Amino acid sequence: MWKLKVSQGDDEHGLKSFNHHIGRQYWEFDPNLGTPQDRARVELARNHFTSNRFRAKQSSDLLMRFQFARENSSIGYETKVPLAKVNNSSGTEETVKMALRRALGFYSTVQSHDGFWPADYGGPLFLLPGLVIGLFVTGALDIILPSQHRQEIRRYLYNHQNEDGGWGIHIEGDSTMFGTALSYVTLRLLGETKDGGNGAIENARNWILNHGGLTFIPSWGKMWLSVLGIYEWSGNNPFLPELWLLPYRLNPIHPGRMWCHSRMVYLPMSYLYATKFVGPITSLILSLRRELYPLPYHLVDWDCARYLCAKEDLYYPHPIIQDVLWECLEKVVEPALKKWPLSKLRKKALHTVMQHIHYEDESTNYICIGPVSKMLNMVCCWVEDPKSEAFKCHLSRIKDYLWVAEDGMKMQGYNGSQLWDVAFSVQAIMATNLVDEYGSMLKKAHSFIKNTQVKENSGNGLNLWYRHISKGGWPFSTPDNGWIVSDCTAEGLKAALLLSTMPSYIVGEEVITPDRLYEAVNVILSLQNNSGGFASYELTRSYAWLEILNPAELFGDIIIDYQYDPKICLLFPSFHLAYNIYRCGSKYSKLI
């Protein structure tokens, strides 16, 4: 059986942590775990999900609930509070309290011992393929994903295959070439035959061929399939690492001005493009070349394929000016950079890119800002040195992104949503006016919030790495991720401030000191743009017109860190509460 483990990792190779792994969540398989009744219950949950997969796409985290029910059986919340029954007439105050008590009682059983609520943060279907391809080309697939892992990943992909044979970009989405091609390839790399899955593989292959074949996959897919060896690098538009050598000052197109999620993806992409790295060409790779194109592989027009994209994937069509730019880069700039003396410039650019990759890896304890960039960074580290410590550290952190539920094993969009969930949970619990009865939850949550605040900036020379200050902020997940977010910091601050008004017998003796609360206010203020608005991770560093250079057909508004009005609505209550409790000073009161 599978077992969820939390806040562990000190004994694993190369793992470091800013807070002793508090908040870490990952699954391990134990063949000796559980009774026959436990295993039968899990199997029943799996079968029920599969039978209803087209009606309910999201799992209910039943494996985690079963485990916590066993571990927290002494709480027995369902027997302590009677069921609240509401007739046609409006419920009484006592009825509401009974319902709240049952809800809080249940919620207490799924809280971890270190104060957060473990949960699934899955949904996107394009994350697992990057994991499997990255492990395949580096020779680590069988090491990191043994048979039980592969079985659960196959279960997940089959459970979320659409009725037309394809897969979407996420579990609720209509079929796309991006989702279908990558999921098909993933299943084949995990051992499925081209006729396997009770016809599911054949249905997926027919969907791909009926929509033009692999040449119609969008650019992110072209890149991954080029790394794998079933698509040619000449069918990609250039990702030039030399852009990182351009001056930052007065340069609106410098990569350092991009939204952090985008620049952290295109950073390793540029390294892989420039090195033209391709994994081992095995019999399976040759078979995939035959399976997924409507014509022989050697007859594909790769230059034409650079501009192809299935209509199902075309969320953001390229403007003409971008196509002109790609043509110039492909036909003039890229050939010149391969020849002396400009080849020296490429060598320098690759060195610079790897420096940025190593900085991101080390400052996030090899978790990285997200799963896409993590797997790309891992492959880059292997290309640089297959025996490197960096590559080994990447392998140790893969489990942080994997989650198991009754629908199978998925890769999450982050290493969890720990702080985000705790901050809102604290506010909800305190709003019930039942804190005296459920103070133990608040005490553990308070400890988690305190231990999750980022204590220091991410290393020295922040400007060199195009990073914003982070000291005093809160991340979306854990401090080991390293990236603070404006609204996560605001909600973390609000929860901490609310808890500071509670007596110590409820929230504990070790409170978050005023100095650390001031640091949170300071970092939020540092994220305010000149316009008064707030973006997500950093200041907005360039202009919206830069979106004309967005190379991703699948996504829009990803080039800069845009400002959002709802963030102001989230931030204002935190400032107001801080001012009322601590009278923070003139510059804060002026903002209020």
C-alpha positions in Angstrom: 0.0 0.0 0.0 0.9 3.6 -0.4 1.8 5.7 2.6 1.9 9.5 2.8 4.9 10.8 4.7 5.2 14.4 5.9 8.2 16.5 7.2 10.8 13.9 6.6 14.0 13.9 4.5 17.0 14.6 6.7 18.5 11.1 6.0 18.2 11.4 2.1 21.1 12.0 -0.2 22.0 15.6 -0.7 18.8 17.0 0.7 18.9 20.4 2.4 16.1 22.3 4.0 15.6 25.8 5.4 13.2 24.5 8.1 14.0 20.8 8.7 11.6 19.8 5.9 8.5 21.0 7.8 5.6 20.9 5.2 7.2 18.4 3.0 4.8 15.8 1.7 5.5 12.7 -0.4 4.3 9.1 -1.0 6.2 5.8 -0.6 5.0 2.3 -1.4 5.2 -0.3 1.3 4.3 -3.8 0.2 3.7 -5.0 3.8 1.5 -2.1 4.8 -2.2 -2.5 5.7 -4.6 -5.3 6.3 -6.5 -7.2 3.6 -9.5 -5.1 4.5 -7.5 -1.9 4.0 -6.3 -3.0 0.6 -9.8 -4.0 -0.5 -11.1 -0.6 0.5 -8.4 1.1 -1.6 -9.1 -1.1 -4.5 -12.9 -0.4 -4.2 -12.1 3.3 -4.3 -10.0 2.9 -7.4 -12.7 0.9 -9.2 -15.4 3.4 -8.3 -13.3 6.3 -9.7 -12.6 4.5 -12.9 -16.3 3.6 -13.3 -17.3 7.2 -12.9 -14.3 8.9 -14.5 -16.3 10.7 -17.2 -18.7 12.2 -14.6 -16.2 13.2 -11.9 -12.7 14.1 -13.1 -11.3 15.1 -9.7 -10.2 12.5 -7.1 -11.3 12.8 -3.5 -7.9 12.0 -1.9 -9.4 8.8 -0.5 -6.0 7.1 0.0 -4.9 10.0 2.3 -8.2 10.1 4.1 -8.1 6.3 4.7 -4.6 6.6 6.1 -5.5 9.6 8.4 -8.6 7.8 9.6 -6.5 4.9 10.7 -3.9 7.1 12.3 -6.3 9.5 14.0 -9.0 7.0 14.9 -8.9 8.1 18.6 -10.4 11.4 17.6 -13.7 9.8 16.6 -15.3 13.1 15.5 -18.3 11.5 13.8 -19.5 10.0 17.1 -18.9 13.0 19.3 -21.1 15.5 17.5 -24.6 14.5 16.3 -25.6 15.0 12.7 -27.1 18.5 12.1 -30.5 18.1 10.4 -32.1 21.1 8.8 -35.8 21.1 7.9 -37.4 23.3 5.3 -37.4 26.1 7.8 -34.2 28.0 8.4 -31.8 26.4 10.8 -31.2 27.6 14.3 -27.9 28.9 15.6 -27.4 25.6 17.5 -27.9 23.7 14.2 -25.3 25.8 12.6 -22.9 25.2 15.5 -23.4 21.5 15.3 -22.6 21.5 11.5 -19.5 23.6 12.2 -18.4 21.3 15.0 -18.7 18.2 12.7 -16.8 20.1 9.9 -14.0 21.1 12.3 -13.9 17.7 13.9 -13.4 16.1 10.5 -10.9 18.8 9.5 -8.8 18.0 12.6 -8.4 14.4 11.5 -6.7 15.4 8.2 -4.3 17.9 9.6 -0.7 16.7 9.8 1.3 16.7 13.0 3.3 19.7 11.9 0.3 21.8 11.3 -0.6 21.8 7.6 -3.3 20.0 5.6 -1.7 17.7 3.0 -3.6 17.8 -0.3 -3.5 17.1 -4.0 -2.3 20.0 -6.2 -2.6 18.2 -9.5 -4.7 18.7 -12.6 -2.3 19.6 -15.5 -1.6 16.6 -17.8 1.5 18.0 -19.4 3.7 17.6 -16.3 4.1 13.8 -16.0 5.5 13.6 -19.6 8.3 16.0 -18.7 9.1 13.8 -15.7 9.1 10.5 -17.7 11.0 11.9 -20.7 13.6 13.6 -18.4 14.2 10.4 -16.5 14.3 8.3 -19.7 16.9 10.3 -21.5 19.1 10.4 -18.3 18.8 6.7 -17.7 17.1 7.1 -14.3 13.6 6.0 -15.2 13.7 2.6 -13.5 15.5 4.0 -10.4 13.1 6.8 -9.6 9.9 5.1 -11.0 9.9 1.4 -10.0 7.1 -0.8 -11.0 4.5 0.4 -8.5 5.1 4.0 -9.5 4.8 3.2 -13.2 1.6 1.2 -12.5 0.0 4.2 -10.8 1.0 6.7 -13.5 -0.5 4.4 -16.1 -3.7 4.2 -14.0 -3.8 8.0 -13.8 -3.4 8.6 -17.5 -5.9 6.0 -18.5 -8.4 7.4 -16.0 -8.1 10.8 -17.5 -8.2 9.8 -21.2 -11.1 11.5 -22.9 -13.8 9.4 -24.7 -12.4 10.5 -28.1 -9.1 8.8 -27.3 -7.1 12.0 -26.5 -6.0 13.9 -23.5 -6.4 17.6 -22.7 -4.0 20.1 -21.3 -5.6 19.3 -17.9 -8.0 16.7 -16.6 -11.2 18.7 -17.4 -10.0 19.8 -20.8 -11.0 18.7 -24.3 -8.3 16.7 -26.2 -5.3 18.6 -27.5 -2.3 17.5 -29.5 -0.1 18.6 -26.6 -1.9 16.5 -24.1 -2.5 13.5 -26.3 0.9 13.2 -27.9 2.8 13.6 -24.7 0.5 11.2 -22.8 0.8 8.6 -25.5 4.6 8.9 -25.5 4.6 8.7 -21.7 2.6 5.5 -21.7 4.9 3.9 -24.3 8.0 4.9 -22.3 6.4 3.3 -19.2 6.2 0.0 -20.9 2.8 -0.1 -22.7 2.8 -1.7 -26.2 1.4 0.1 -29.2 -1.6 -2.1 -28.9 -2.0 -2.0 -25.2 -4.5 -0.5 -22.8 -7.5 -2.5 -24.1 -7.5 -0.3 -27.2 -6.7 2.9 -25.4 -3.3 3.3 -27.0 -4.6 2.7 -30.5 -7.4 5.2 -29.9 -4.9 7.8 -28.8 -2.6 7.1 -31.8 -5.6 7.5 -34.2 -6.4 10.8 -32.6 -2.9 12.0 -33.2 -2.7 10.9 -36.8 -6.2 12.2 -37.6 -5.0 15.6 -36.4 -1.9 15.7 -38.5 0.7 13.8 -36.5 3.5 15.1 -34.2 4.4 18.0 -36.4 1.3 19.8 -35.1 2.3 19.7 -31.5 2.9 23.2 -30.0 6.4 24.5 -29.3 6.7 23.2 -25.7 5.9 19.7 -27.0 8.3 20.1 -29.9 11.1 20.8 -27.4 10.4 17.8 -25.2 10.1 15.4 -28.2 13.3 16.7 -29.6 15.1 15.9 -26.4 13.6 12.4 -26.6 14.6 11.9 -30.2 11.3 11.5 -32.0 11.3 15.1 -33.3 14.1 17.0 -34.9 15.6 20.2 -33.4 15.4 21.8 -36.8 11.7 21.7 -36.4 11.9 24.1 -33.4 12.1 27.9 -33.5 15.3 29.1 -31.9 15.6 29.6 -28.1 18.8 31.6 -28.0 20.9 31.5 -24.8 22.7 34.6 -26.0 19.8 36.7 -24.8 21.1 36.3 -21.3 24.2 38.1 -22.3 22.4 41.3 -23.3 22.6 44.3 -21.1 19.7 44.5 -18.6 19.5 48.3 -18.1 17.2 50.0 -20.5 16.5 46.8 -22.3 12.8 45.8 -22.1 13.3 42.4 -23.8 16.0 41.0 -21.5 14.9 37.6 -20.1 15.4 38.9 -16.6 12.4 41.1 -17.1 10.1 38.2 -17.9 7.6 36.7 -15.5 9.6 34.3 -13.3 7.7 31.2 -14.3 8.3 31.9 -18.0 12.0 32.8 -17.7 12.7 29.8 -15.5 11.3 27.6 -18.2 12.9 29.3 -21.2 16.3 29.4 -19.4 16.9 25.6 -19.6 15.1 25.3 -22.9 17.7 27.7 -24.4 20.5 25.4 -23.1 19.0 22.3 -24.5 18.2 24.0 -27.8 21.8 25.4 -28.2 23.4 22.0 -27.3 20.9 20.2 -29.5 20.8 17.4 -26.8 19.1 14.2 -27.8 18.6 11.1 -25.6 19.6 7.6 -26.7 18.0 6.4 -29.9 16.6 3.0 -28.9 14.3 0.6 -30.8 11.4 2.2 -28.9 12.3 5.6 -30.1 12.5 4.4 -33.7 9.1 2.7 -33.3 7.6 6.0 -32.0 9.0 7.8 -35.0 7.0 5.3 -37.2 3.9 5.3 -35.1 3.1 9.0 -34.8 3.7 10.6 -38.2 1.4 10.2 -41.3 4.5 9.9 -43.5 8.0 8.4 -43.1 10.1 10.2 -40.6 12.9 11.0 -43.1 10.4 12.8 -45.4 9.1 15.3 -42.8 9.6 18.9 -43.7 11.1 20.1 -40.4 11.5 23.7 -41.5 7.8 23.9 -42.3 6.9 22.1 -39.0 8.3 25.0 -37.0 5.1 26.9 -37.6 2.6 24.1 -37.4 0.2 23.9 -34.4 -3.1 22.0 -34.1 -6.2 24.2 -33.9 -7.2 22.5 -30.7 -3.9 23.9 -29.1 -3.9 27.3 -30.7 -4.9 29.6 -27.8 -2.4 32.3 -28.7 -1.7 32.6 -32.4 1.7 34.1 -33.3 1.5 37.6 -34.7 3.2 38.1 -38.1 6.0 40.1 -36.6 7.0 37.1 -34.4 7.1 34.8 -37.4 9.3 37.2 -39.2 11.6 37.3 -36.2 11.8 33.5 -36.0 12.7 33.4 -39.6 15.5 35.8 -39.2 16.8 34.0 -36.1 16.6 30.6 -37.8 18.1 31.5 -41.2 20.7 34.2 -40.2 21.4 34.5 -36.5 21.5 30.8 -35.5 23.9 29.7 -38.3 26.2 32.6 -37.5 26.4 31.6 -33.8 27.6 28.1 -34.8 30.7 29.5 -36.6 33.8 31.1 -35.3 34.2 33.7 -33.9 30.5 33.9 -32.7 30.7 30.3 -31.5 32.8 31.7 -28.6 29.8 33.8 -27.7 27.6 30.7 -27.6 30.0 29.0 -25.3 29.9 32.0 -23.0 26.1 32.1 -23.1 25.8 28.4 -22.3 28.1 28.9 -19.3 26.0 31.9 -18.1 22.8 29.9 -18.5 24.1 27.0 -16.4 25.2 29.4 -13.7 21.6 30.7 -13.5 20.3 27.1 -13.5 22.6 26.2 -10.6 21.6 29.3 -8.7 17.9 28.4 -9.1 18.5 24.8 -8.1 20.5 25.6 -5.0 18.3 28.5 -3.8 15.2 26.3 -4.0 16.9 23.1 -2.6 16.4 21.5 -6.0 12.6 21.9 -5.9 12.7 24.8 -8.3 9.8 27.2 -9.0 7.7 24.6 -10.7 7.8 21.0 -12.1 8.4 22.0 -15.8 11.5 24.0 -15.0 12.7 21.4 -12.5 12.7 18.6 -15.0 14.4 20.8 -17.6 17.0 21.9 -15.1 17.6 18.3 -14.2 18.2 17.3 -17.8 20.6 20.3 -18.2 22.6 19.3 -15.1 22.9 15.8 -16.6 24.0 17.1 -20.0 26.6 19.2 -18.3 27.8 16.2 -16.1 26.0 12.9 -15.8 27.7 12.2 -12.6 27.2 15.6 -11.0 26.0 16.1 -7.5 23.4 18.5 -8.9 21.8 15.8 -10.9 21.7 13.5 -7.9 20.1 16.2 -5.8 17.5 16.7 -8.4 16.6 13.0 -8.3 16.1 13.2 -4.5 13.5 16.0 -4.9 11.3 14.4 -7.6 9.0 12.7 -5.0 8.1 16.2 -3.7 6.0 16.7 -6.8 4.3 13.3 -6.9 0.9 12.6 -5.4 -1.1 9.4 -5.2 -4.9 9.2 -5.0 -7.6 6.8 -6.1 -7.2 8.0 -9.7 -3.4 7.1 -9.7 -0.1 9.0 -9.4 0.1 12.5 -10.8 2.6 15.3 -10.9 1.6 18.4 -9.1 1.8 21.9 -10.4 3.9 22.9 -7.3 5.4 21.0 -4.4 2.1 21.5 -2.7 -0.2 24.4 -1.6 0.7 24.1 2.1 1.0 27.7 3.3 -1.9 28.9 1.1 -4.2 26.3 2.6 -3.1 26.9 6.2 -3.6 30.6 6.0 -7.2 30.4 4.8 -7.9 27.5 7.2 -6.8 29.6 10.2 -9.0 32.5 9.1 -12.0 30.1 8.6 -11.5 28.4 11.9 -11.3 31.7 13.8 -14.4 32.9 12.1 -16.5 30.1 13.7 -16.0 31.4 17.2 -15.3 27.8 18.3 -11.6 28.3 18.8 -11.8 27.2 22.5 -13.0 23.8 21.3 -10.6 23.4 18.4 -7.6 25.3 19.6 -5.3 22.4 19.0 -5.7 22.9 15.3 -4.8 26.5 15.6 -1.7 25.8 17.7 -0.3 23.4 15.1 -1.2 25.8 12.3 0.4 28.7 14.1 3.6 26.7 14.4 3.5 25.9 10.7 3.0 29.5 9.7 5.9 30.6 11.9 8.2 27.9 10.5 7.2 28.6 6.9 8.1 32.3 6.8 11.2 32.9 4.7 13.9 34.1 7.1 16.6 35.2 4.6 16.9 36.4 1.0 17.9 33.8 -1.6 21.6 34.2 -1.4 23.8 37.1 -2.3 23.8 39.3 -5.4 20.1 39.2 -6.0 20.3 41.7 -8.9 22.8 39.4 -10.7 20.2 36.6 -10.7 17.3 38.9 -11.3 15.7 38.0 -8.0 13.5 40.2 -5.7 14.1 40.2 -2.0 12.2 37.5 -0.1 13.1 37.9 3.6 9.9 38.1 5.6 7.6 36.7 2.9 5.6 33.5 2.7 5.6 31.1 -0.2 2.7 29.2 -1.7 4.0 25.9 -0.4 7.1 25.7 1.8 10.2 27.9 2.3 12.4 25.2 0.6 10.7 26.2 -2.6 12.3 29.6 -2.0 9.9 31.8 -4.0 7.6 34.1 -2.1 4.3 35.3 -3.5 2.6 38.7 -2.8 -0.9 37.3 -1.9 0.5 34.3 -0.1 2.6 36.7 2.1 -0.5 38.8 2.7 -2.6 35.8 3.7 0.2 34.4 5.8 0.6 37.8 7.5 -3.2 38.1 8.1 -3.3 34.6 9.7 -0.3 35.4 11.9 -1.8 38.7 13.0 -5.1 37.0 13.9 -3.3 34.3 15.8 -1.3 37.0 17.7 -4.5 38.2 19.3 -5.3 34.8 20.8 -4.2 33.7 24.3 -1.1 31.5 24.5 -3.0 28.5 25.8 -4.7 28.2 22.4 -1.9 29.2 20.0 1.2 28.3 22.0 3.9 30.2 23.7 6.3 30.7 20.8 4.7 33.5 18.9 5.9 35.2 15.7 7.7 38.3 16.9 6.7 41.8 15.8 10.1 42.2 14.0 9.2 39.3 11.7 5.7 40.7 11.1 7.3 44.0 10.1 9.6 42.2 7.7 6.4 40.7 6.1 4.9 44.2 5.7 8.2 45.5 4.3 8.5 42.8 1.6 4.9 43.4 0.6 5.5 47.1 0.2 8.6 46.3 -1.8 6.4 44.5 -4.3 4.1 47.5 -4.9 4.6 48.9 -8.4 4.7 52.7 -9.2 1.1 52.4 -10.4 0.1 51.2 -7.0 -0.7 47.7 -8.1 0.8 44.4 -7.2 1.9 41.5 -9.4 2.5 37.9 -8.2 6.1 37.2 -7.5 8.0 40.3 -8.4 7.7 43.9 -9.6 6.4 44.2 -13.2 9.7 44.7 -15.0 8.6 45.4 -18.6 5.7 46.3 -20.8 2.6 44.5 -21.9 3.5 45.0 -25.6 6.3 42.4 -25.0 3.5 39.8 -25.3 3.9 39.9 -29.1 7.1 37.8 -28.4 5.2 35.1 -26.5 6.3 31.9 -28.3 3.9 29.6 -26.4 0.8 28.8 -28.5 -0.9 27.3 -25.5 -0.7 30.2 -23.0 -1.4 33.9 -23.1 -0.2 36.7 -20.8 2.9 34.9 -19.7 5.8 37.2 -20.7 5.7 39.7 -17.9 4.4 39.6 -14.3 1.1 41.4 -14.7 -0.6 43.4 -12.0 -4.0 42.2 -10.7 -6.7 44.2 -8.9 -7.8 41.2 -6.7 -4.4 41.1 -5.2 -5.0 44.6 -3.8 -8.2 43.3 -2.2 -6.2 40.5 -0.5 -3.4 42.8 0.6 -5.4 45.6 2.1 -6.9 43.7 5.0 -3.5 42.5 6.1 -2.1 46.0 6.2 -5.2 47.3 8.0 -4.9 44.5 10.6 -1.2 45.1 11.0 -1.7 48.8 11.5 -4.6 48.3 14.0 -2.6 45.8 16.1 0.9 47.2 15.9 0.6 50.8 14.7 3.4 50.0 12.2 4.4 53.6 11.5 3.9 56.5 9.2 4.7 54.9 5.8 2.3 52.0 6.5 -0.4 54.3 7.8 -0.1 56.4 4.7 -0.7 53.3 2.6 -3.8 52.4 4.6 
